[in-house]
């Protein structure tokens, strides 16, 4: 009976622990019920236990918890921020230290024809250079230049409108493009691009106007000149990298709107008009191009995301279409023509007027897709190094631009570029790099990538082992990207591990 009583108490003790967090009160209530209901059994037990004592006592913590003890609560956890500014008192790297560290990786034959430069952003000291003035194929790192020019020229909240106006003939409407490739036709309004204008909003506004319509026309006249740049290969339309640049399109002209490298249309403006017609219940086959009449009454309009958001999408995802569209915005703001030539000339002029030496720069587009583009590493590194400077110099505003306050500095104006760069092993075009190889740079290297069939480049910055910000421009030509990219990643990873003070 002694053992039976002990088992009884242990079982009920565990029951109390498992049913209520207020262990003491509930256990006490349980004990009162047990004493009343089982008094006879306990009397017999006590009378017969003349030579032994109960081992388990009902007033002990061990009894209430089934023989277990309760661990003390853990100490509270204090959140410690992991993202902090670079230390201003970090030891500065030396040229000899950086040169010695890089000597192990810059001789890699996988780099092919290689040029580069590394700068200590804190002191603006160039720590290493190799053929930095040699014009190289920049591929998509050219987007750094159009981003810098846009920051120096346009307000961050700049938006582009797409309108529908009354046509010349009765029952006719004209879709007028102003250069927004992000307009989306997705039913839920969530297209490939951030916060894009919605075609469905145009449809709703047109229907609410009550106008009788039977024909949709498309005004594609905002852009001038050729629709394909020198050095572009038409095969890249099917490959999803580019399409004929026209001033109105839907979802960047992607045939699969949410797929990054979806094949693209060869007639983006007409396709946009056809989609609008279909959504209005009209015949898409009747859509044709025609210019709107000056002063035509506006029937509907939508706006793009801000320039800030569009530049971020362009840089992170290396979107060529957005780069060309933003280049034309810079051209228009500075009084130039919205064409390939006008955009390239405008970007060149804006950066030159801001104090950058553009010697050796020869561009045929703003995206870097042209195999005929050439940019020296020193130009790209200088832009990033300036953006990363703790103290900048006064920015010079090109004539005819929407000038910013005179108190702005060049470094402050350009600093948003740093936030738009992909993160190694984590975001955008660097998502799959630094994951298995060169993983020492994962999370630390932030850089714009560039990739063509015979060109690969990496331009950005990294925090070294001493906590110092190092900027770099690394450019490889004459090697396929699958060969040169790991070699470039190794250089940036080496800078991350460099305690070169």
C-alpha positions as CSV (number, residue, x, y, z in Angstrom):
1,X,0.0,0.0,0.0
2,X,2.9,2.4,0.7
3,X,4.0,2.1,-2.9
4,X,0.4,2.5,-4.2
5,X,0.0,5.7,-2.2
6,X,3.2,7.1,-3.5
7,X,2.3,6.3,-7.1
8,X,-1.1,7.9,-6.6
9,X,0.5,11.1,-5.3
10,X,3.1,11.2,-8.0
11,X,0.5,10.7,-10.8
12,X,-1.7,13.5,-9.4
13,X,1.3,15.7,-8.8
14,X,2.3,15.4,-12.5
15,X,-1.3,16.1,-13.5
16,X,-1.4,19.3,-11.6
17,X,1.9,20.4,-13.2
18,X,0.7,19.7,-16.7
19,X,-2.7,21.4,-16.4
20,X,-2.0,24.7,-14.8
21,X,0.8,27.2,-14.8
22,X,-0.2,28.4,-11.3
23,X,1.3,25.3,-9.8
24,X,1.1,26.2,-6.1
25,X,-2.5,27.2,-5.9
26,X,-3.8,24.3,-8.0
27,X,-1.6,21.8,-6.2
28,X,-3.0,23.0,-2.9
29,X,-6.6,22.6,-4.1
30,X,-5.7,19.1,-5.4
31,X,-4.2,18.2,-2.1
32,X,-7.3,19.2,-0.2
33,X,-9.5,17.0,-2.4
34,X,-7.1,14.1,-2.0
35,X,-7.0,14.2,1.8
36,X,-10.8,14.2,1.9
37,X,-11.4,11.5,-0.6
38,X,-8.6,9.1,0.4
39,X,-8.5,9.5,4.2
40,X,-9.3,5.8,4.9
41,X,-6.5,4.5,2.8
42,X,-4.0,6.9,4.4
43,X,-5.0,5.9,7.9
44,X,-4.4,2.3,7.1
45,X,-1.1,3.3,5.6
46,X,0.0,5.3,8.6
47,X,-1.0,2.6,11.1
48,X,0.9,-0.1,9.3
49,X,4.1,2.0,8.8
50,X,5.8,1.4,12.2
51,X,9.3,0.7,10.8
52,X,9.5,2.9,7.8
53,X,8.8,6.5,6.7
54,X,7.3,7.8,3.5
55,X,10.1,8.6,1.0
56,X,8.0,11.1,-1.0
57,X,6.5,13.9,1.0
58,X,3.5,15.8,-0.5
59,X,4.8,19.2,0.7
60,X,8.0,19.1,-1.3
61,X,8.7,20.6,-4.7
62,X,9.9,17.2,-6.0
63,X,6.5,15.8,-5.1
64,X,4.5,18.4,-7.0
65,X,6.6,18.1,-10.1
66,X,6.7,14.4,-10.4
67,X,10.3,14.2,-9.1
68,X,11.6,16.9,-11.5
69,X,13.1,20.2,-10.6
70,X,12.3,23.5,-12.3
71,X,15.2,25.3,-14.0
72,X,15.8,28.9,-13.3
73,X,14.5,31.2,-16.1
74,X,17.2,32.2,-18.6
75,X,18.6,35.7,-18.5
76,X,16.8,38.2,-20.7
77,X,18.2,38.5,-24.3
78,X,19.3,42.0,-25.3
79,X,19.1,42.8,-29.0
80,X,22.4,44.0,-30.4
81,X,22.3,45.8,-33.8
82,X,24.5,44.1,-36.4
83,X,24.4,46.8,-38.9
84,X,26.5,49.7,-37.7
85,X,28.4,52.5,-39.4
86,X,32.0,52.0,-40.4
87,X,34.2,53.0,-37.5
88,X,35.7,56.5,-38.0
89,X,38.8,55.5,-36.0
90,X,39.5,52.3,-37.9
91,X,43.1,51.9,-38.9
92,X,43.8,53.1,-42.5
93,X,45.1,50.5,-44.9
94,X,48.4,51.0,-46.7
95,X,49.3,50.7,-50.3
96,X,51.9,48.0,-49.5
97,X,49.4,46.1,-47.4
98,X,46.7,46.0,-50.1
99,X,49.2,45.3,-52.9
100,X,50.6,42.4,-50.9
101,X,47.1,40.9,-50.2
102,X,46.0,41.3,-53.8
103,X,49.2,39.8,-55.3
104,X,47.8,36.4,-54.5
105,X,44.7,36.9,-56.7
106,X,45.2,39.5,-59.4
107,X,47.6,37.3,-61.3
108,X,44.9,34.7,-62.0
109,X,44.9,34.0,-65.8
110,X,41.1,33.5,-65.6
111,X,40.9,37.3,-65.4
112,X,42.1,37.7,-69.0
113,X,42.6,41.3,-69.9
114,X,42.2,42.9,-66.5
115,X,42.0,46.4,-65.1
116,X,41.1,47.7,-61.7
117,X,41.5,50.2,-58.9
118,X,41.0,50.1,-55.1
119,X,40.5,53.2,-53.0
120,X,40.2,53.9,-49.2
121,X,37.0,55.8,-49.1
122,X,37.8,57.4,-45.7
123,X,40.9,59.2,-47.0
124,X,40.3,59.1,-50.8
125,X,43.6,57.4,-51.1
126,X,44.1,55.1,-54.1
127,X,45.6,51.9,-52.6
128,X,46.1,49.8,-55.8
129,X,45.7,50.3,-59.5
130,X,46.3,48.3,-62.6
131,X,45.6,49.6,-66.1
132,X,43.0,51.8,-64.5
133,X,43.0,54.3,-67.4
134,X,42.5,51.6,-70.0
135,X,39.1,51.7,-71.7
136,X,37.3,48.4,-71.0
137,X,34.0,46.9,-71.9
138,X,32.0,47.8,-68.8
139,X,28.9,45.7,-69.4
140,X,26.2,46.5,-66.8
141,X,28.5,48.4,-64.5
142,X,27.8,51.3,-66.9
143,X,24.5,51.6,-65.0
144,X,26.5,53.3,-62.2
145,X,27.1,56.3,-64.5
146,X,23.4,56.8,-65.5
147,X,22.4,56.4,-61.8
148,X,24.9,59.1,-60.8
149,X,23.8,61.4,-63.6
150,X,20.1,60.9,-62.6
151,X,20.9,61.7,-58.9
152,X,22.7,64.9,-60.0
153,X,19.9,65.9,-62.3
154,X,16.5,64.7,-61.2
155,X,14.5,64.9,-57.9
156,X,14.3,61.6,-56.1
157,X,10.5,61.7,-56.3
158,X,10.3,62.2,-60.0
159,X,7.6,60.2,-61.7
160,X,6.7,59.5,-65.3
161,X,3.1,59.7,-66.5
162,X,1.3,57.6,-69.1
163,X,-1.9,59.3,-70.4
164,X,-4.9,58.6,-72.5
165,X,-6.2,61.6,-74.5
166,X,-9.1,62.3,-76.9
167,X,-8.4,61.4,-80.5
168,X,-8.9,63.6,-83.5
169,X,-11.9,61.5,-84.7
170,X,-15.0,60.8,-82.6
171,X,-15.0,57.7,-80.5
172,X,-11.2,57.6,-80.7
173,X,-8.6,57.6,-77.8
174,X,-4.8,57.9,-77.9
175,X,-2.5,56.1,-75.5
176,X,0.4,58.6,-75.0
177,X,3.7,57.3,-73.7
178,X,6.2,59.4,-71.8
179,X,8.9,56.8,-71.2
180,X,7.6,54.6,-68.5
181,X,8.4,50.9,-69.2
182,X,7.0,49.7,-65.8
183,X,3.2,50.2,-66.5
184,X,1.7,46.8,-65.5
185,X,-1.3,44.9,-66.9
186,X,-1.3,42.3,-64.0
187,X,-4.8,41.8,-62.7
188,X,-3.8,42.4,-59.1
189,X,-1.6,45.4,-60.1
190,X,1.5,43.7,-58.8
191,X,3.8,43.6,-61.7
192,X,7.6,42.9,-62.0
193,X,8.5,46.5,-61.0
194,X,8.0,48.2,-57.7
195,X,4.9,50.3,-57.2
196,X,4.2,50.5,-61.0
197,X,1.3,52.3,-62.5
198,X,-1.7,50.1,-63.4
199,X,-3.3,49.7,-66.8
200,X,-6.5,48.8,-65.0
201,X,-6.5,52.3,-63.5
202,X,-6.5,53.8,-67.0
203,X,-9.4,51.4,-68.0
204,X,-11.4,52.4,-64.9
205,X,-10.9,56.1,-65.6
206,X,-11.9,55.7,-69.2
207,X,-15.0,53.9,-68.3
208,X,-16.0,56.5,-65.7
209,X,-15.6,59.2,-68.3
210,X,-18.6,57.8,-70.1
211,X,-17.0,58.5,-73.5
212,X,-18.2,56.3,-76.4
213,X,-15.1,54.7,-77.9
214,X,-14.3,52.2,-80.6
215,X,-10.7,52.8,-81.5
216,X,-7.4,53.0,-79.6
217,X,-4.3,54.6,-81.1
218,X,-0.8,54.7,-79.7
219,X,1.5,57.8,-79.6
220,X,5.1,56.6,-79.4
221,X,6.7,59.9,-80.4
222,X,8.3,60.8,-77.1
223,X,11.4,58.9,-78.1
224,X,13.6,59.7,-81.1
225,X,16.2,57.9,-83.2
226,X,16.8,54.2,-83.6
227,X,15.1,51.8,-81.2
228,X,18.1,49.5,-81.0
229,X,21.6,50.8,-80.0
230,X,24.9,50.2,-81.8
231,X,26.4,47.0,-80.4
232,X,23.1,45.4,-79.5
233,X,22.3,41.9,-80.7
234,X,18.7,41.2,-81.7
235,X,19.1,37.8,-80.1
236,X,18.9,39.5,-76.7
237,X,15.3,40.3,-77.3
238,X,14.4,36.6,-77.2
239,X,16.9,36.2,-74.4
240,X,15.0,38.7,-72.3
241,X,17.8,41.3,-71.9
242,X,16.4,44.1,-74.1
243,X,13.8,45.1,-76.6
244,X,13.3,48.0,-79.1
245,X,13.1,51.1,-76.9
246,X,9.7,52.8,-77.3
247,X,8.1,55.3,-75.1
248,X,5.2,53.2,-73.9
249,X,5.2,49.5,-73.0
250,X,3.6,47.2,-70.5
251,X,5.6,45.2,-67.9
252,X,8.8,46.0,-69.6
253,X,7.6,44.3,-72.8
254,X,8.0,40.8,-71.2
255,X,6.0,38.1,-72.7
256,X,5.9,36.5,-69.3
257,X,5.4,39.6,-67.2
258,X,6.8,38.3,-63.9
259,X,9.8,36.4,-65.2
260,X,13.1,38.4,-65.2
261,X,14.6,37.1,-68.4
262,X,11.4,36.4,-70.2
263,X,11.5,36.8,-74.0
264,X,10.3,40.3,-74.9
265,X,8.1,41.7,-77.6
266,X,9.5,43.4,-80.7
267,X,6.5,45.8,-80.8
268,X,6.1,47.1,-77.2
269,X,4.1,50.2,-77.9
270,X,1.6,48.5,-80.2
271,X,1.3,45.7,-77.6
272,X,0.5,48.2,-74.9
273,X,-2.3,49.7,-77.0
274,X,-3.6,46.3,-77.9
275,X,-3.8,45.3,-74.2
276,X,-5.6,48.5,-73.4
277,X,-8.1,47.9,-76.2
278,X,-8.7,44.3,-75.1
279,X,-9.3,45.4,-71.5
280,X,-11.9,47.9,-72.8
281,X,-13.6,45.2,-74.9
282,X,-12.4,46.7,-78.2
283,X,-10.8,45.0,-81.2
284,X,-7.0,44.9,-80.5
285,X,-6.4,44.3,-84.2
286,X,-7.6,47.9,-85.0
287,X,-4.8,49.5,-82.8
288,X,-2.3,51.5,-84.8
289,X,0.3,54.2,-84.1
290,X,-0.6,57.9,-84.4
291,X,0.4,61.1,-82.7
292,X,-2.0,62.8,-80.3
293,X,-3.2,66.3,-81.2
294,X,-1.5,69.2,-79.3
295,X,-3.7,70.2,-76.4
296,X,-5.9,67.1,-76.7
297,X,-8.2,66.6,-73.7
298,X,-6.9,64.2,-71.1
299,X,-9.2,61.3,-70.3
300,X,-7.0,59.2,-68.0
301,X,-3.5,59.1,-66.6
302,X,-1.3,57.0,-64.2
303,X,2.1,57.6,-62.9
304,X,5.2,55.4,-62.4
305,X,7.0,54.7,-59.1
306,X,9.4,57.4,-58.0
307,X,12.8,57.7,-59.6
308,X,14.3,56.4,-56.4
309,X,12.4,53.1,-56.6
310,X,13.0,52.8,-60.3
311,X,16.7,53.3,-59.9
312,X,16.8,50.7,-57.2
313,X,15.0,48.1,-59.4
314,X,17.4,49.0,-62.2
315,X,20.6,48.5,-60.2
316,X,19.6,45.4,-58.1
317,X,18.2,43.5,-61.0
318,X,20.4,45.1,-63.7
319,X,17.4,46.0,-65.8
320,X,18.6,47.3,-69.1
321,X,15.2,48.7,-70.2
322,X,14.9,50.8,-67.1
323,X,18.5,52.1,-67.6
324,X,17.7,53.3,-71.1
325,X,14.5,54.9,-70.0
326,X,16.2,56.8,-67.1
327,X,18.9,57.9,-69.4
328,X,16.3,59.5,-71.6
329,X,14.9,61.3,-68.5
330,X,18.3,62.8,-67.9
331,X,18.5,63.9,-71.5
332,X,15.1,65.5,-71.4
333,X,15.9,67.3,-68.1
334,X,19.1,68.8,-69.6
335,X,17.5,69.9,-72.8
336,X,18.6,67.0,-74.9
337,X,16.9,64.5,-77.2
338,X,15.3,61.4,-75.7
339,X,17.3,59.0,-77.8
340,X,20.4,56.7,-77.4
341,X,22.7,59.5,-78.5
342,X,20.9,62.2,-76.4
343,X,21.0,60.0,-73.3
344,X,24.6,59.1,-73.6
345,X,25.6,62.7,-74.2
346,X,23.6,63.9,-71.3
347,X,25.1,61.4,-68.9
348,X,28.6,62.3,-70.0
349,X,28.0,66.1,-69.7
350,X,26.4,65.8,-66.2
351,X,29.3,63.7,-64.8
352,X,31.9,66.0,-66.4
353,X,30.3,69.1,-65.0
354,X,30.2,67.4,-61.6
355,X,34.0,67.1,-61.7
356,X,34.5,63.5,-63.0
357,X,37.2,63.0,-65.6
358,X,35.4,61.1,-68.4
359,X,38.5,60.6,-70.5
360,X,38.3,57.2,-72.4
361,X,34.5,56.9,-72.0
362,X,32.8,55.9,-75.2
363,X,29.2,54.8,-74.7
364,X,26.5,53.8,-77.2
365,X,23.8,53.1,-74.6
366,X,23.1,53.7,-70.9
367,X,22.7,50.1,-69.9
368,X,26.1,48.7,-70.9
369,X,24.6,46.0,-73.1
370,X,26.5,47.3,-76.2
371,X,29.7,45.4,-76.9
372,X,31.1,48.6,-78.3
373,X,31.0,50.5,-75.0
374,X,34.2,51.4,-73.3
375,X,34.9,52.8,-69.8
376,X,38.1,53.0,-67.8
377,X,38.0,51.4,-64.3
378,X,39.1,54.7,-62.7
379,X,35.9,56.4,-63.8
380,X,33.6,53.9,-62.2
381,X,35.7,53.6,-59.0
382,X,35.8,57.4,-58.6
383,X,32.0,57.6,-58.7
384,X,31.7,54.9,-56.0
385,X,34.6,56.3,-53.9
386,X,33.0,59.8,-54.0
387,X,29.6,58.4,-52.9
388,X,31.3,56.7,-50.0
389,X,33.3,59.7,-48.9
390,X,32.6,60.9,-45.3
391,X,32.9,64.5,-46.5
392,X,32.1,65.5,-50.0
393,X,32.7,68.6,-52.2
394,X,30.1,70.9,-53.5
395,X,28.3,69.4,-56.5
396,X,28.3,71.4,-59.7
397,X,24.9,71.5,-61.4
398,X,24.8,71.3,-65.2
399,X,23.0,74.1,-67.0
400,X,19.3,73.4,-67.5
401,X,18.9,70.8,-64.8
402,X,16.5,70.8,-61.9
403,X,19.1,72.1,-59.4
404,X,19.3,70.8,-55.9
405,X,20.0,73.1,-52.9
406,X,23.5,74.6,-53.0
407,X,24.3,73.1,-49.6
408,X,24.2,69.6,-51.1
409,X,27.6,68.0,-51.5
410,X,28.6,65.6,-54.2
411,X,29.1,62.8,-51.8
412,X,25.7,63.3,-50.2
413,X,24.0,63.5,-53.6
414,X,25.6,60.3,-54.8
415,X,25.4,58.3,-51.6
416,X,22.1,56.6,-52.5
417,X,24.1,54.6,-55.1
418,X,25.6,52.6,-52.2
419,X,22.2,51.4,-51.1
420,X,21.2,50.3,-54.6
421,X,24.1,47.9,-55.0
422,X,23.4,44.1,-54.7
423,X,24.6,42.3,-51.6
424,X,26.9,39.3,-52.1
425,X,25.1,36.0,-51.6
426,X,21.8,37.8,-50.8
427,X,20.2,40.1,-53.3
428,X,19.8,40.9,-57.0
429,X,22.5,39.8,-59.5
430,X,24.8,38.8,-56.6
431,X,22.3,36.3,-55.0
432,X,23.9,33.2,-56.3
433,X,27.5,34.4,-56.0
434,X,29.7,34.1,-52.9
435,X,27.5,31.2,-51.8
436,X,29.8,28.2,-52.3
437,X,33.0,29.9,-53.5
438,X,34.6,33.0,-52.0
439,X,32.0,32.9,-49.3
440,X,34.2,35.1,-47.1
441,X,32.7,38.1,-49.0
442,X,29.1,37.0,-48.5
443,X,27.1,39.8,-46.9
444,X,30.0,42.1,-47.0
445,X,30.7,42.8,-50.6
446,X,28.2,45.2,-52.2
447,X,28.7,45.7,-55.9
448,X,27.2,46.3,-59.4
449,X,27.8,43.3,-61.6
450,X,28.4,43.4,-65.3
451,X,28.2,40.4,-67.7
452,X,28.6,40.0,-71.4
453,X,29.8,37.0,-73.4
454,X,33.4,38.3,-73.3
455,X,33.2,40.7,-70.4
456,X,32.7,40.6,-66.6
457,X,33.0,43.4,-64.1
458,X,32.4,44.1,-60.5
459,X,32.2,47.7,-59.1
460,X,31.3,48.5,-55.5
461,X,32.7,48.6,-51.9
462,X,33.4,46.3,-48.9
463,X,34.3,46.7,-45.3
464,X,37.8,45.3,-44.6
465,X,38.8,43.4,-41.6
466,X,39.9,46.6,-39.8
467,X,36.5,48.2,-40.4
468,X,37.6,50.4,-43.2
469,X,35.5,51.1,-46.3
470,X,37.3,50.1,-49.5
471,X,35.8,50.9,-52.9
472,X,36.8,49.0,-56.1
473,X,36.3,48.7,-59.8
474,X,37.4,45.3,-61.3
475,X,37.0,44.7,-65.0
476,X,37.8,41.6,-67.0
477,X,37.7,41.3,-70.8
478,X,38.4,38.5,-73.2
479,X,37.2,35.7,-70.9
480,X,33.7,34.1,-70.6
481,X,31.9,35.2,-67.5
482,X,31.8,31.7,-66.0
483,X,35.6,31.8,-65.9
484,X,36.2,35.4,-64.9
485,X,33.5,36.0,-62.4
486,X,34.9,33.7,-59.7
487,X,38.3,35.4,-60.2
488,X,36.7,38.8,-59.7
489,X,34.8,37.6,-56.6
490,X,38.1,36.3,-55.1
491,X,39.6,39.8,-55.4
492,X,36.7,41.5,-53.6
493,X,36.7,38.7,-51.0
494,X,40.4,39.2,-50.4
495,X,39.7,42.9,-49.7
496,X,37.1,41.9,-47.2
497,X,39.7,39.8,-45.3
498,X,42.4,42.3,-45.7
499,X,43.8,43.7,-42.5
500,X,46.1,45.9,-44.5
501,X,46.8,48.7,-42.1
